[in-house]
Amino acid sequence: MGNLRRNAFKIVVTLDNNSATIPSECHNLKYKFSRSYFDTLEINENTITISGDRSDKPNFDEIFINNQSEIYFQIVKSYIYYCISNDSICDILEIRCYNKNNILEKKYTRSGIRNLRARHNTSSLKMINKAKAAVIFDATTDSTKYFYAMTTLVRSICSDDNNDIFEKLWKSYNSIYRSLSTKKQEWQCLEDMGRLMVTTPTQFPLAIDVVRNLTSADISGSIRWRKMLENKFITRGGQNNRESNFSAFLTKYNDFRLNELALNSIDIEKNFWVDQNLKTATSTAIQNKIAANATHHAELVDVLCNNYAYFLRNKTLHGEQADHSFRFIPDNKEEKSLKFTSKILFAVVCDLINSHTL
């Protein structure tokens, strides 16, 4: 089981999945601070086997309670990959830990394991290309961000709270755009993401499919469009250049649906416009774009992810509204907005995983 001068180990995870459909696989698992060594992952029907060696004898109690354990991360990576490969979130029935002499040293049974419970259809995991998901087996800064993104993505399927689902998907998105953008400020990272979406829409086929058939009425009925604009250009925008900034945003996009939304919200606030010439020019530009009837689906993805979802995230994270749990009637506008936005975010994260070049 490995180099005699090192301490070999083997961990066997048995899953409750008698209908496993994935073929047997073997992968090298790199780990932090090691250039010469790697662990090995073997997947065979309903078992995950991770083997390797370390300079120190692995402490099988410490592995599962120390959040910095590299062996623990290898187990999580392997489980996440298994879930994605088999589009299923399976219970772990048993974890067996073997020492360098292949003697069972520690055993965890189902009753002592905190398993995930899928609350939604796990078939959505089919959206991820498992060959691209294997990036998590590397041990680079960027591959680790994709690993974090996949953990929160899978975890979102295990929640029945729409706010919690949205937060987890935003974390997934955040992990990846922090890898793709070199900017320090979050709003700058999101601008970079918007440019990526609009200039390379072929990288976002799943997200574009989500928005393809939306009308402006669908969008306005599903999100708080005017509240987003008020927050951006009135509450936080200040007085300096707010008219020109508002005009630039309203006329930025060519998709006719976004321009229909823009036209309906041009009078965002009474006496907002001081420069009536700018207002007229803005209105004319918008109406011309509506008349052109052009569709740019990637622009919708950009606006809904990098503007609206960011607005929702800030309202939640910064405690700028009452906790959504106190919406006692479940079928309310906030729930609808969270579901609508989460569906797009899920697709965007899957697109980003599928299009990475690491």
DAKAQUI-V200863 format. One record per backbone hydrogen bond with DSSP energy under -1.0 kcal/mol. NH is the residue of the N-H (numbers start at 1). CO is the residue of the C=O. If there is no record, write none. Layout:
{{NH:CO} {NH:CO}}
This chain:
{{6:3} {7:54} {9:52} {10:98} {11:50} {12:96} {13:48} {14:94} {15:46} {16:91} {17:15} {20:17} {25:43} {27:41} {29:39} {30:137} {34:31} {39:29} {40:51} {41:27} {42:49} {43:25} {44:47} {47:44} {48:13} {49:42} {50:11} {51:40} {52:9} {54:7} {63:59} {65:62} {66:62} {69:66} {73:69} {74:70} {75:71} {76:72} {77:73} {78:74} {79:75} {80:76} {81:77} {82:78} {83:79} {84:80} {85:81} {86:82} {88:83} {93:14} {94:14} {95:108} {96:12} {97:106} {98:10} {99:103} {102:99} {105:97} {106:97} {108:95} {110:93} {112:109} {113:110} {115:113} {119:157} {120:157} {124:121} {125:122} {126:123} {127:124} {128:125} {133:129} {134:130} {135:132} {136:133} {137:134} {138:135} {144:140} {145:141} {146:142} {147:143} {148:144} {149:145} {150:146} {151:147} {152:148} {153:149} {154:150} {155:151} {156:152} {158:155} {159:156} {165:161} {166:162} {167:163} {168:164} {169:165} {170:166} {171:167} {172:168} {173:169} {174:170} {175:171} {176:172} {177:173} {178:174} {180:176} {181:177} {189:185} {190:186} {191:187} {192:188} {193:189} {194:190} {195:191} {196:192} {197:193} {198:194} {199:195} {200:196} {203:200} {204:201} {208:204} {209:205} {210:206} {211:207} {212:208} {214:211} {219:215} {220:216} {221:217} {222:219} {223:219} {225:223} {228:224} {229:225} {230:226} {231:227} {232:228} {233:229} {234:230} {235:230} {236:231} {242:239} {245:241} {246:242} {247:243} {248:244} {249:245} {250:246} {251:247} {252:249} {256:294} {259:255} {260:256} {261:257} {262:258} {263:259} {264:260} {268:266} {272:269} {276:274} {279:275} {280:276} {281:277} {282:278} {283:279} {284:280} {285:281} {286:282} {287:283} {288:284} {289:285} {290:286} {291:287} {292:288} {299:296} {300:296} {301:297} {302:298} {303:299} {304:300} {305:301} {306:302} {307:303} {308:303} {309:304} {311:307} {312:308} {313:309} {314:310} {315:311} {316:312} {317:313} {318:314} {319:316} {320:315} {326:323} {327:324} {328:326} {332:330} {336:332} {337:333} {338:334} {339:335} {340:336} {341:337} {342:338} {343:339} {344:340} {345:341} {346:342} {347:343} {348:344} {349:345} {350:346} {351:347} {352:348} {353:349} {354:350} {355:351}}
